[in-house]
Amino acid sequence: MTTPFSLALHGGAGTITRQLMTAGQEQQYQQALREALEIGYAVLRQGGSALDAVELTVRSLEDCPLFNAGKGAVFTHEGHHEMDAAIMDGRNRAAGAVTGVRAVQNPIRAARLVMEQTDHVLLAYPGADELARQHGLPTQPVEYFFTQHRYDQLQEALLEGRMRLDHSEALPEPTPAPLEEPLAFEEDPKKKMGTVGAVARDQQGNLAAATSTGGMTNKRYSRIGDSPIIGAGTFADNRTCAISCTGHGEFFLRAVVAHDISCLMEYRGLSLAEACHIVVHDKLAPMGGEGGLVAIDAAGNIALPFNSEGMYRASLSSTDAVPYIGIYRD
């Protein structure tokens, strides 16, 4: 029997305000979010699985240089890219994740490969890249992942001697073709949170979540954030909810954000909205954890909470069939 189906996605959170973007820049982000939403929702509308929907949604965002994942990934201290991704199936809590991959065109595909073709959950570089090659996943040379504004961010971070998260506050920097207008990439190192992700409920009532990120500009020592960690940045369970997070990963790890929301629903009987509010605003924010998440519960209800100034986000449900695209605080 067909039941309500829903999809929600994010493209990062942080100091994202109207004052920092022109109308053209805003339109570019809205278009990219809408395209990803349409790709994933088409899968659900045609009776496809939540797992396929979140993977294809995230792949679309990974291929867009506007976001800190895949092609738009930021640079490490050594000047290369270390990308993380995770995917989880709410039917049986099967999960797969990769961290530090450097050559896989779409890290989320590698994460699903780990889930479906190995006995493991999390693989790191270089083994994760090797597994992807053995199974024929598309790989790319380093030039593919290069974008000028990410490289410029690295140079500034190197001069400052500190790491940077993605979305921030301030100066316009050049962006690669085919985009027609330079994008405003802000510069407060404490307010940059880049990552992409998606959650879905399909017509069979199954949930899934997927998250992908390029990490932090100028990161060192093979730093890993919350995105590839099941229960912190990514989680899905048909009994409760599917979650994909974006923000300062160290805080999301310490708060075990995604699983905490699920636990509040399972053990305390809270609604999705109530659980999300407690974790994002009452628990995470006082710790200094800035960011947000997208979530869907077992009934197809959607929540898009964040405690930062903005979050790139979009959602669509069969119950209303009206796409929602958001960037700033409503």
N, C-alpha and C positions, 0 to 999 in steps of 0.2 A: 504494500500500500504506500502511495506517495505521501510524504510528510513534508512540512516546511523545510526549506534548505536555505542556508545563509553563507556568506563569505565576508570576511573582514581582513584588511591588510594595513600595514604601516611601512613608512619609508624613513623612519628616524624621528627623534624628538630633540628639543633643545630650545635655545633662544631664537625662536622663529617668530618674527613680528612683521606686521604690515609695513612698518617703517624701513625694513631692511630689504624689501623686494619691490621691484617695479611690477607693473601690470603684466608685462611680457614674461618676466621670470616666474611670476605666480602661475601664469597660464601654462608654462612648460611643465611645472610640477603637477598641476592638475591634470594635464593631458597624460603624463606618464602614469599617474595613479589610476586614472580612468581606464587606460589601456590594460593595465595589469588586472584591474577588477573585472573587466569584460572577458579577459582570457580565462580567468579562474571560474567566473560565474557561468560561462558557456558550458564548461565541463559539468557543473552541477545541474544546470537546466536540462542537459541531455541525458541525465541519469547516471553520470559518472561518479567516481568515488571522491570523497573528501580528500583523500591522500593525493590523488592526481591533481585535484584543483589547487591545493596549496603548493604543490611542487611547481606547477606551471605558472602560477601567480608569482612565486618567488623568482623563478627563472627569468620572467619578464623584467623584474626589478633588478636582477643581477646584470642583465644585458644593457641597462640604462646607465650612462655615466653620471647622471644626477645623484645617484645614491652610493653610499659606501658599502658596496658589495659587488663581487664580480668585477666587471669592467671599470667601475668607479671606485675600486678599493683604494684605501689610503696606503702610504708608504711606511715601512718600518724604519728604525734608526739606521739600518744597514742599506736602505734604499731599495728594498724589494717588497713584495706583497705576501702577507700571511693571512689567508682567508679561512673563516670558520663557518660551519653550517650544521644544522640539526633538523631532523624530521621525526614525527611521532604519530603512530596510528592509535586512535582512541579505542578501537575494537578490542585490542589485546595488549595495549601498552608496549608494543614493539617499537623500537627506536633505533636510529642510526645517526652518527655525527662524525664530522671530520674537523680537524684543527690544524692550522698552519699550512694548508695546501697552497701551492704556488702556481701550478700550471693548469689545473682543471678549469675549463671555461665556466662551468656552472657548479659551484661547490655543493649546492643542494642536491644535485644528481648523485654526487659522490656519497653524500650522507644517506640517501635512500639505498644506494648500492650496498653500503655497510649493513644497513638494516635487513636487506632482503637476500644478500649473497654471502654473508659471513655469520659467524657465531658471536660477533662482538657488537658493542654499542658505539664506542668512540675510538677512532684511529687518528694518529698524528702524522705529520710530515716526517720523513719522506714516504712512509708506507702507504698513506692514504692516496698520494699521487700515483704510486706504483699500482695499487689496486685499480684505480680508475683507468689507467692505461691498459692494464691486462683485460679489462672488460670493455674496452673500446669507447670510453667516454671521450668527447672532444677535449683536447688540450690546446693551449695557446702559448706562443712565445711571450716573453716579458713585455714586448712592445704593445701587445694587445691590451694589457691592463693599465698602461700609462695614460694619465690625463694630466694636462698642464697644471690645473689648479690644485690637484692633490700633490704634485711635485713641489709647487710653490709653498704649500702648507708645510711640507717637510722641511724646506730650507728655513722657514721662519721658526719652526719648532726647534731645529738644530741650533739656531742662534740663541734662542731662549733657554735651551738646555732642559726642556721638559716635554712630556707627552701631551698630545692633544686629542680630545674626542672630536667628533665631526661637526655637527651643526652648531654654529656659534654666532658671534655678533660682529658685524662691521664691514670690512672692506670688500668691494667688488673685485673679483679676480677673473681672468679669462677662462672660458670654457670651450671644450673642443667642438668641432663641427659634428653633426649638422645643426646644432642649436644655434639660433640666430642672435641671441642676446646674452651678454655676460651675466652670470649669476652672482648673487651676493652671498659670499661665504663668510660668516661672522668669525670673530677672532678671540673671544673669551675662552681660554683653554678649559675652564671649569664648566662650560655650558655647551659642549658639543657632543651630541649623541647620535651616531650613525649606525644603522642596521636596517635590514628589511625583514618583513615577516608576513605570514598569513595564517588564518585559522578558518576552518570550514565545517559545516554540517551538511551532509548529503541527503538525498531523498530516502535512503535506507536508514537514516538516523545515526550514521557514524560520524565521528569527529576526527579531525586531524589538525596538526600544527606544524609549521616550518619556519625556520629563522636562518638568516645568512648575514654575515658581516665581514668587513675588511679590518675591523679592530680599531686601534688607536694610532694616529700619526706619531711617528718617532718612538713607537713602542720597542722595548728591548727584551732580551732574555727569553724570547718565545712566550711572551705574555699571552694568557688566554682569559677571555671574559666570560660572560654568562651565556652567550648565544648557543654554543654547542653543548652546554651542560644541561642534561635532562633534569627538570625540576626547578632550575633557576631561570633560564631564559626561554625554555621551550617545554611544553607539557601538553598531553592530551589523554583524556579518559572519558569514554562514553557515559560513564555514570555521573560525571560532573561537568567538565568543561575542556576547552582547548585554549591554550594561551601562547602568545608570542610577544616577547618583551623587547624594548629598546631603551637604552639609557646608559648610565655609568655602571659598567658591568661588575665592578668590584662590590658595589652596594647590592646589586641584584643577586649576586652570588651569596653574600652574607645573609640576605633576607630570604633566600630560597623562594623567590617571589611567585613563580608559576605554580609550584606545588602547594605553597601556602594558601593560595586562593582556592585550589581544589579541595584542600583539607577543610577550610572554613565552610565550604559548601557541603562536603560529605559528612563531617562530624558535628557541625553546629547547625546545619540546615539552612544556611544563609542563601539568599539569592545571588546570582552572578554579580549584579550591580553592588549589592552590599559587601560581598567579599572583596571585590576589586577596590572599592572605596577604602576599606580598612587597610588593605595591604599597600596601596599606592599612596594614600594620603596620610593615614594614621601611623603606619609602621615605617614605610620606606622614606618618606619625606623628612621626618625628624632625624633619621640617621645621616641625612645629607644626600640621599639617593634621589637624583633627579632623572625623570624620564617617564615612560608610560608603557602601555601594552594594548594589544587587541585580544578580545576574548569572545567565545561563543559557548553557550551552555547546551545541555542535552535537548532542550526544547527549541533551540535555534535562536534564542535571544542573544543580542550583541551588546558588548560593552567596549568603549574606547577611552578608558581613563588615562590621564597623564597629569603630572604635577609641574611640568615645565611650561614655558611660555607658549610652546606650540608643538604639534606633532603631525607629520604628514600621514594622513589616514584616509581610508575609504571603506565603504561597506555597502552591501546589497542583500536583501532578503526577499524570498518569494512571497512573503506575507504582505509586502507593500510595493515591491518592484520599483522603488524609487531610489536610484543611486545616491549615496551620500559621499561627498568629497570634502575633506576638511584639512586646514593647515594651521590656523590660529585658534586661540581660545574662542569659543562661541559666545 
